Amino acid sequence: MKTQIVEALGETALALPGLIVRALEANDRAKYYMSLLQACRQCATTSGAPAADLSAERHACGDDDKALDDVVAGTRATRDGVMFVPHAGQIVARLFDSVDRMLAPFRLTPAEIESSAAYEQRLSALRSRFAITGDTVPAGFIDALTHANRRDDDSVHLLVMGLHRELNRAQRRTSEASLDGAAVYGLSDADQPLVRAFMRGLQTTAPLKFDHPGLATTATRAGKQLVIQNDIGTTDAHVLVIHVEGLSVSLVYTDVHPIRLRFFRDMIAQAGFEWTERAAGGVGDVQYVTLAGTRLCDHRQQVEDVLSLVGSRLVFLIDWNRARKRLSRFVKKDDAIAALRWAAEKGVGHRAFLEAGGERLIYSALERVAAPQLRSGGRLDEVLGRERAMAFIQAVLRITSDAWREHASLRLVRDEIQAALFEHLQNSQQGVLSIASDHAALVVALAMAVGDGIDALRAQTAAEHLRGAAERAKRWETKADDIVNRARTAHRNTSDAELVGRLVPLADDAADGLEEAMFLLGLLDSYRPGAEAIDALARLARIAVAGAEEYVKCLEIARDVRRNGTRDDVQEFLIAVDRVIGLEHESDQAERAATAAALTAAGDFRSLHLYSEIAHAIETSVDALGRCALIAKDAVMTELLVG
């Protein structure tokens, strides 16, 4: 099939050796069919002659039709030299079909023999002269068909002998030598460094295919061009053909998988090819897509560099689609492709992963390490989060590649993968507190913005300051919402799902409250509150800032406690929680004081309402942080007790 693909691409120079081999095989079949007919004549015309057994010859020439083994025994003479030969018409048809195949190399390259047209004419004349159907063979038919006497009329035997001589000459002209592992013929001296450059790149990564067949390379000269062909793997339509003429390098790549074709194009992007996608093609039942690219280089060394790069990437196409499907069971399809791209860039590859058991390695590790975290049908990225899942997949690809190159035991591979999974699970368990800490940092920023906004009420430029601060606060609050959504997605199917569901949304209430306070401060500027009222609100804002900062500290210590906390870490964590709770109680008193000051300072009901709403929004935020601290405390202490 690959030879037919090469022929379909118009690569006659590359196809010729394969055609010659097939033509020589057809020569063997033609000789068998003639011997079979001659054995039939001998059996029918010689009284008492035993039926010749030609089953070994049939098998050797590649004809699988066992019915032919009974033809000689079933032959009998009738009258006037006419014979009954079972399947005679089929045998003669197969004979001419074999001769036709012997001419195929010369049809592809007529210049190979000067008498190509004459051979075609002889075949056509003989086919017309010896056309029979059915099982009846005329008298003298077999002798005329198979004689080798050059003084008599032409025969199929004479034609076969002449073509056989021409094929032997053609084979000698195209006999293959080896150049750094490539089968080459007809190369010029200038071609050899280019072939060596391609093979140098190929051999740097070829060991990553391990025992998989593939990467066979053929090179020849066709007119002004050096032609290099690589069969890549075992997929029928998976072929790469490269032409080099002067400083121009062009390639044609065929593949049954369009997605792998794009992967190959991306892998060699740095080579600078200009690409065109050709219309889909097909040979028999095999359909394929074709990618063509051209690169005009600046100098000879650049040509060699391009060839070396292309050669070095081919091993990463072998079994690529199989690996992609296996990895897509654990991460999204695009991420599976990204993991394979990473494996190619790092020189790791994916064949070792498949050799070691593929997806079974990961399933085994999940069963041993992470069964509670993995719900039925869930993907790995839903357990670990996308980034950690990708990091784990990369670790698996690297572990298997290193192990296979060092001939390590499969048991060791499994143990290392389980250890990697356990490490990533531990990191993901810290993840909820990391996310909560990121969110809490935004709460601190919002609380400080509220405090600055309250202080700005004392200045004449308060309106301009408050407008800018309100816009920043809105952006921070939006970022806080994004963190909440990310936390819910990353930990949807983890053991921390309940903690995320309680902790992060409640902390977001604090962010919402502070952003609301910032908005209301912008309205309050119109009423120019007195110093006493501003002082009361400022004190409440300072408590909010202190509470948010203590909450951040609480989460940071909690991460250490969860990871491998000491007794001192636990005590420091509990102190931080206590401070947050203390500040929450303090904020209750500060809110009452702010309300009292507002009653004195407010000039009308609207300003009183704004004072009260701002104070309440700040106090509500501090209250939410206090409850968050208690939730974190319950989670950490429960884990310590269970541990």
N, C-alpha and C positions, 0 to 999 in steps of 0.2 A: 504493500500500500504506500509506504513512504517513497518508493521508487516512482510509483504512478503520480504521487503528488509532485515530485521533482519534475517529472515529465510535463505535468499540467502547468507548472510554472515556467515552462520553456527552457529548462536548464539541461540542454542536450548533452553538454560535455560531462555533467555529473551523472546523467542517466545512462550513458553509454556502457560503462562497466557492468552495471546491473543487467542491462539488456543483453549484453554478450553472454553473461552467465545463464540467463534464462533461455537464450537461443541454443546454447550448448546442451542444456537440459532437454530442450525440444529435439535436438539431434538424437539424443539417446532414445527418446520415445519413437521417433520416426524409424530408427533401426529396429526397434522391438516390433513395431507393426509390420514392417517388411519381413522380418524373421517369422512372425506368426503366420503370415500369408504363405510364405515358402514352406513352413511346416505343414500347413493344411494341404498344399499341393502334393508334398511328399507322401503324406498319409493316404491321400485319395488315389494316387497313381501307383503306389508300390504295394503289392499284395502282401499282407501279413506284417506290414511295418507297424511298429508300436507308435502310439500317439505321443508326440514329444511334449514334455512338461516345461512350459516357459513361464511358470508362475514366479520364479526367482527374478527373471529378467523383467517381468511386468512390475514387480514390486520395486526393483532397483531404478526403473526409469520414472517412477512416480505415478503410474496409473493404478487407481484403487479399484477398478472394476473387476471383481473376482469372476464374473461370468465369462471373461475372456479365457480363463483357464480351461474351460470345457469346449472351446471352439474347435481345436484340432481333433479331439475325439469325436466330435459331432459332424465332421466333414465327410462327404461321400461323393464319389463320382456318379454322374448320371449317364447321359448319352453324348456321343460325339465330343468328348473332352469337356463338356460342361460340368461344373461342380456345384454342389450345395454346401455353402460355408455359413454357419450361423453368424449373424451380425456382420456379414461381409460389408454391407453398405456403410455401417457405422465405423468399421475398422478403416476403410479407405478414407472416409471423411476425417477421421482423427489423424491419419497419416498426412493428409494435405494441410490440416490445421497446424500440425507440428512443423511442416516445411515453411508455412506462412510465418510462424513465430521465429524461425531461423533467419528470415529476411528482415525482421523488425529493426535490428540495430542499423542496418544499411538504409532503411527508410528514414530513420532519424537523422543519420549523417551520411548522405549519399556519397560524399567525397571519400569515405573510407575505402570503397572499391570502385574502380572505373566501370566495371560491367554490371553495376547495380540494376540498370534498366533491362539489360539482357536477362538477368536472373528472373526479374519480374515477368518478362514475356514468356520465358520457359515455363514458369510455374502456371501461368494462365493457360498456356497451350496444353500442358499435361493434365491440368484439372478438367479441361473440356474433354480431352481424349479418354480419360479413365474414369469418367463419371458413371457410377452404378448406384442402384438402390436395391434394397431387399437383400436376399440371401443367395441369389443366383450369380455365379461368376462365370463369364464366358470362357471358352477354350483359349488358351494361350495368354489370358489376361495377366495372370500373376507373373509369368516369365517376362512379359513385355514391361510390366510395371517395375520389376525389381532387378533386371539384368544390369551388369556393370561393364558391358562390352562397348567401348567407345566407337567401334566401327558400325554398330547398329544404330537404330533410331534412338532418340533421346528417351531417358527413363527417369522415374522419380529417384531411383538409386543414384544415378549419375548426378542429378541435381543436388541431392543431399551431400554427396562426396565433395562437390565443388564448393558448396556453401560452408561445409565443415572446414575446408582448408582456409577459406576467407575468414572464418570466425577465429581460427587459431592465430592467424596473422594479426587480426584486430586485437585479440587478447594480449599478444606479445607487445603490441604498441601501447596498450593501456595497462600493462602490468603494474601493480601497485608496489611502491616502496613505502617505508615508514620514515616520517620526519617528526621527531618528538611526539610520537604516538598518533599522528595523523597519517591516514592512507593517502599517498600522493602519487600523481603521475603527470608527466608532461610539463613539469614546472621549469621556469627559467631560474637562473641564479638569483635574479633580483626578487623573485617571489619568495624564496626560502625564508628570509628574515621576517617577512610579513606572516607567513604561516607559523613560524616559531613564536611570534608575538601573540598571536591568537591562542596557541596551545599553552603558552606561559600563563596567560590569564585563566584559561580553562583549568589547568592543573593546580592552580593555587586553591581552588575551591572544590574541585572534583571529589576529593576524599569525603566530602559531606554527603555524597549520595550513598555512601557505604556499599552495600551489596546490590543495590538496584542497578539494572542494566541501563545503558544510555550513554550519551555524550560522544558517540562515535563520530569522528571527523574525517571528511574527504576533501582533498584540495587538488585542483588541476588548473591548467591554463586553457581558456577558450578565446582565441583570437587575441585581442588587446587586453583582456581582463583576466585577473586572477579570480578564481571562483572557489569559495570555501563553503562546505555544507556540513551541518551538524544535525544529527537525528534527535537530539535532546533526550527524550525518554522513549517509552514504549507506546504512547498514544499514536494511533495511525497517522493523523494529519498534523503532527507536531514536528515541524521542520523549520530550520533556519538556513537561509542561503545568503552569503555575503559576496559582493563583487567589489574588486579594487581595480581602479584604472587610474594611474597617475596618483594624484592627491585626492581623488574622489572615492569615498567609501559609501556603498549603498547596500541595504539589506532588505530581504523579504522574509517575513515571519508568518507562518500559518499556525492556527490553533483552533480547536473545536470549542474553546471557552473564550468568548469575547472579554470576560472580566480578567482572565489571566493575560490576555494580550495587552490590556491597559496596564496591568501590573508590570509586565516586561518593559513597556515603554517608559514607565515612571522610573524603573530601576536604572535605566541607562540615560536618564535625562541629561546628565552632565556631559554626555558625549556630543550633544548639540545637533542631533539629527532633525531634519525637517520631515514631518510625517504626513503620509496620505493613507487613508483607509480604502482599500479596494473593495469591490463588490464581493459578496460571499461566493464561494466556489464549492465544488463537490466532486468526488470521485466515487462512483458506485453509490453505496448508501451513506458514505461518510461526508458530512457537510462541514465546512470550515470557513473561518474568516481570515483575511490576509491584511497584514500591516506592512507598508513599504516606507523606508526612510532613506534619506541621503544626507551625507555630510561632506562638505568640501574642506579639506584640511589645509593648513598653512605650510606645513613641511612634512617630510617623511617620518620623523619621529612621532609627530602627532597622529599619523595614520596608524603606526604601531600601537600607540597608546589607546586609540579608539578600539582597535581589534582586541587588545588585551582586556579592556573593560568589558566589552560585549561577551567575550569568552568566559570571564570570571562570574558572570551573572546567570549563566545557563543552568547550573546545578539547582538554583533556587526555583526553577520552573518544574522540576521533576516532582510528581505527586503533589503539586501545589494545591490543586482543587480539592483533593482528598483532605489535606491538612486544614484548608480553609473551612470545610464542612465540619470537621471535628472540633475546631476551636469555636465555631459559631454556636456550639451547644452551651458555651459558658459566657460568651460576650456577644455584643452585637456584631453583625456581619462586617460592617466597616471597621470595627475594632479588631476583628480577627485578621482582616487584610493588613491593618496597621501593624499588628504583631508579627505577621510574616515579613512585612517590609523591614521592621526593626531587626528581625533575625537575619535577613539578607545583608543589611548594612553592617551589622556587627560580626558577620562571618560565622554565625551560629547555625543557620539553616533550620529546617523542620523535619528532615528525613529521620534523624535520630529519635525525635518525639514519636513518630509513627512506628519506627522499629521497636521502640521500648513498650509499646502498647497503646499509644495515643490517648484517647479520652479515658480509657480504663484507668490510667495512672491517676488522673485527677479525681475521677469518681471514687477510687479507692482511698485517696487522701481525704476526701470530703466525708466519707463514711467513718473514718477513724478519728478525724480531728474536728469536723464541723457539722456533724449531722443535725444538732439542734438548730443551727443557724440557717440551714438550707431547707426551705420548704419544697414540697413536691413540685417539680416543674420550674422552679426558680433558677435564674442564671446566676453565675458567680458574681457578676458585677452588681447584682441586687443584694448580695450578701456583704461583699467587701467595699462596694462603691466602685465606680468606673476606674479611677486612677489606680487603686490598689489591686483591682482585678487584673488590669493590664500589666502591672508590675509583677504579679504572681505568674501570669501566663509567660511573660518574658523569662522569669526565673526558671520555669519548667523547661522552656526551650533551651536555655543555656545549660541547665543541669544535665539534661538528656544528651545534648551534643558533647559536652565535656566527658561525660561518662562513657559514651560509645567510642570516642576517640581513644580513651585510656583503657578500654576493655574492662570497665568496672562492672560489678555484679548488678543485676536488676534489683536485688534486695537493697543495695546501697542507694540506687536511684530512687526507689520508692520512699526510703527513709528521708532522703534529702528533700524530696518534694513535700512530704508531710511536715517536715520542719519549716520549710518555706511557707506553707499554708498557715501553720500555727502562728508564725511571726506576723504574717499579714493580717490574720484575724485579730491578734493582739493590738496591732496598730489601728485596725478599724474600730476596735472597742474604745481606744483612746479618741477616735475620731469625733464621737458625739460631743465630748468635752472640748475638743479643739474648735469644733464648729460653734458651740455655745460660747466659747471664749472670744472668738472672732465677733460674734454678735454682741457680746457684752462690751467689747471695745467701742462699738458704734454707740451703745447706750451711754458710755462715759462721754463720748464726743457730743452727744445730744444734750446731756446734762450740763456740760461745760458751756455749750452754746446758749442754753437757757440762762445760766448764771451771767454770762457776758451780756446777753440781751437785757436782763434786769438792770445791770449796772449802766448800760447805755441809756436807760430812761432818764438818768441824771443829766445827760448832755443835751445840747441843743440839736445835735445831728442824729438823734435817736432814730428817726424814721428811716433814713438811708441805711443805717447800720442794721436795723431790724429787718428791713426788706432783704438784704443780702444774707443775713443769718437764717431767715426763714427758708430761703431757697436752698441753702446748704443743708439745713435740717431735713427738708423734704427729700433731698437726694440720699442722705444717710438713712432715712427711714425706709426708702425704697430698697437700698442695699440690704438693710436688715430683713426686709420681706424676702428678698432673694435668698438670703442665708437660710431662712426658715424653710423655704421650698426645697433648697438643696439638701438640708438635713433630713426632711421627710422622705425624699427620693433615695438618698444614699443608705438610709437605715430602715427602709420599709420592711425588709424581710430579715432583720437581724434581731439578736436578743436585746438590743438597745432600742427597739422600736417603741416600746412603752415609755421609756425614759425620754426619748425624743418628743413623743406625742404630748408629754406633760411639761417638760422643761422649756423647750425652745419657743413654743407658741406663747407661754406665759411671759417669758422674757421679752417677747415681741410686744406684749401689752405695755411694758415699761417704755419701749421705744416709741410706740404710738402715743402714749400719754405725754411724753416730753416734746414730741413734734407738735402735738396739739397745743401745748403750753407756749411753744415758740410762735405759733400762728396767732394765738390770742394776745401775746405781748405786742404784736404789731398793731392790733386794734387799740390796745390800752394807751399807746402813745398819744392818741388824740385827746386824752383826758388829763395828761400831765399830773400823775399822782404825786403825793407829798413824800418827803424823805422817809418818814416813819413807815409808810406802807411799802416803799421800795426796800427798806432795810429788812422788813419782815419777810418779803418774798425772796430777797437775796439769801437770807439765812436758810430758808427752805431749799433753795437751789444748791447751796453748799452741802447740805445734808444729802441731796440727791447725787451730787458728784462723789462724795465720800462713799455713799452706799454702792454706787456703780463700780468704783475702784476696788472696794472690798470684795464685791461679787466676782470681779475678774480674778483677784488674788485667790479667792475661794476655788474657782474653777481650775486655775493653774496648779494649785496644790493637790486638788482632787485627781488630776491626771497622774501626778507622781505617786499618789497613794494607790491608784488603780494599777499602775505599772508594776511597782515593787516597793510600796511605801514602808518606811520604818515607823516605829512608834512615835518618834518626834514629828514625822510628816503628818501622821493622823492627828496629833495634838494641835499642830499648827493649822490644819484644816478646820478642826472644830472651833478653834479660836476665831478664824476668819468668818465662819458661819455665824458665830455668836455676835460678831461686830455688825454684820449685815442686819441681823434681827434687832440689835440694839439701835441702829440707825433708823430702822423702820419705825420703832416705837418713838424715837425722837422726832421723826417727821410728823407723827400724829399731833404732838404738842406744837410743833412749828406751824402746822396748818391752822390750828386754832388761833395761835398768836397772829398769823397773817389775816385771818378773818376778822379778828377784833380790830386790828389796825385799819382794815378796809372800811369798817363801819364808821370810824372816825374820819378817814381821809376822803371817802367817796363823796362826790358832790351830788350824785343822783343815782337812781336805781341801776342804770346801765353800767356805770363804772363799778358799782358794788358787785354787780353780777360778774363782770370781767375779772375783778380781783379774786372772787371766790372760785371761779372756774379755773383760773391759772393755778391757784394754790392747790385746788383739788386734783388737777391733772398731775402736778408734780408729786403730791403725796401718794396718789394712786400708783405712780411709777415706782416709787420707793417701796411701797407695799408689795408690788409684784416681784421686785427683786428679793425681798425677804422671803416670800413663798418659794421662789426659785432656789434660794440657798437651802431651804428645808428639804426640797425635793432632791437636790444634789446630795445632801447629807444622808437621806434615807437610802439612796442608791448605793453610795459608797459604803455605808455601814452594813447594809445587807450583804454586799459582796464580801466584806471582811468576815462576817459571821459565817457565810456559806463556805468561804475558803478555809 
